[in-house]
Structure formats: structure tokens, C-alpha cells
């Protein structure tokens, strides 16, 4: 499945959800320096889709805020749900405190 995302680097919280000009919005806390925001965005999308990080690859947009990703095996209904609105901040939920230590 191909996905177009719009990355918002330097966000207060990492979050996947919402739509900007037809692209899935991905907010990451990392700054857009040395590809760190791109790496964080790919990891966030993989987590939101329930896929391992290695399953999501960048097709185009390495230095752009708008990127095209390939996520084989992703459920289109999950991606559509994410476009409707943001999910919980990444790293939240039961057990998140223990995972973030």
C-alpha cells in the first residue's frame, strides 16, 4: 500500500492522524536535521499501522515534508481511520511509562 504523509517535525508530541491536502499527518518531536525527522516519521507510521519498522520504506521525499511511503501488508481501513483524526500520542497508553524509561 502506498501512503502519502505530511511530516511536522519539532512537534510537542509524536502523533499520527489527521489529513493535510490529502496526506496523512505525522507529527514527530525530532527536528528536520540529518534525516532524523524522516526516520522518526517512518517509525511512527509503522507503529500506527501495526507493522514492524522495516516494513515501511520511503519511496520519495527524503528532504521534503511531503513523502510517499510503501507499506506492504498495511490495512487500508486502518490508514483511513488515521486520516479521520489523530490517535493517541505515540508512547502513551497502558505500560507506556515503563517502556519509556
C-alpha positions as CSV (number, residue, x, y, z in Angstrom):
1,X,0.0,0.0,0.0
2,X,1.3,3.5,-0.9
3,X,0.8,6.3,1.6
4,X,1.4,10.0,1.2
5,X,2.3,11.6,4.5
6,X,2.9,15.2,5.6
7,X,5.6,15.4,8.3
8,X,5.5,18.1,11.0
9,X,8.9,18.0,12.7
10,X,9.6,19.6,16.1
11,X,6.1,18.8,17.5
12,X,5.5,18.8,21.2
13,X,4.2,15.2,21.0
14,X,4.6,12.4,18.4
15,X,1.3,11.6,16.8
16,X,-0.1,10.1,13.6
17,X,-3.5,11.2,12.4
18,X,-5.5,13.8,10.5
19,X,-5.2,15.0,7.0
20,X,-3.4,17.8,5.1
21,X,-4.1,18.2,1.4
22,X,-4.9,14.5,1.1
23,X,-1.9,13.3,3.0
24,X,-1.8,11.6,6.4
25,X,-0.3,14.0,9.0
26,X,2.6,12.7,11.1
27,X,3.9,14.8,13.9
28,X,7.3,13.9,15.3
29,X,9.4,15.5,18.1
30,X,12.6,15.3,16.2
31,X,13.9,18.2,14.2
32,X,14.4,18.0,10.4
33,X,18.2,17.6,10.7
34,X,20.2,14.8,9.1
35,X,17.1,12.8,8.3
36,X,16.1,12.3,11.9
37,X,12.5,13.6,11.4
38,X,12.1,11.3,8.4
39,X,13.3,8.2,10.4
40,X,11.0,9.1,13.2
41,X,8.1,9.6,10.8
42,X,8.6,6.2,9.2
43,X,8.8,4.6,12.7
44,X,5.6,6.4,13.8
45,X,3.7,5.3,10.7
46,X,4.8,1.7,11.1
47,X,3.7,1.7,14.8
48,X,0.3,3.3,13.9
49,X,-0.3,0.7,11.2
50,X,0.8,-2.1,13.5
51,X,3.7,-3.0,11.3
52,X,7.4,-3.6,12.0
53,X,9.6,-0.5,11.2
54,X,11.4,-2.4,8.4
55,X,8.0,-2.9,6.6
56,X,7.7,0.8,5.9
57,X,10.0,2.2,3.3
58,X,10.5,5.7,1.8
59,X,9.7,6.0,-1.9
60,X,10.1,9.7,-2.5
61,X,10.5,12.9,-0.4
62,X,13.7,12.3,1.6
63,X,14.2,16.1,2.1
64,X,10.6,17.2,1.8
65,X,7.8,17.4,4.4
66,X,5.5,15.6,2.0
67,X,6.7,12.0,1.5
68,X,5.4,8.9,-0.2
69,X,5.8,5.6,1.7
70,X,5.4,2.0,0.8
71,X,3.8,-0.2,3.5
72,X,3.0,-3.6,2.1
73,X,0.6,-5.5,4.3
74,X,-0.9,-2.4,5.8
75,X,-4.7,-2.5,6.3
76,X,-6.3,0.3,4.2
77,X,-9.1,0.7,6.8
78,X,-6.5,1.5,9.5
79,X,-4.9,4.1,7.3
80,X,-8.4,5.6,6.5
81,X,-9.2,5.7,10.2
82,X,-5.9,7.6,10.9
83,X,-6.8,10.2,8.3
84,X,-10.1,10.9,10.0
85,X,-8.3,12.1,13.1
86,X,-5.3,11.8,15.3
87,X,-4.9,8.8,17.5
88,X,-3.4,8.9,21.0
89,X,0.1,10.4,21.2
90,X,2.7,7.7,20.5
91,X,4.3,6.3,23.6
92,X,1.0,6.7,25.6
93,X,-1.3,4.1,26.9
94,X,-1.0,1.3,29.4
95,X,2.6,0.4,30.2
96,X,4.0,3.4,28.3
97,X,5.7,4.8,31.4
98,X,7.6,1.5,31.8
99,X,8.5,1.4,28.1
100,X,9.8,5.0,28.1
101,X,12.3,4.5,30.9
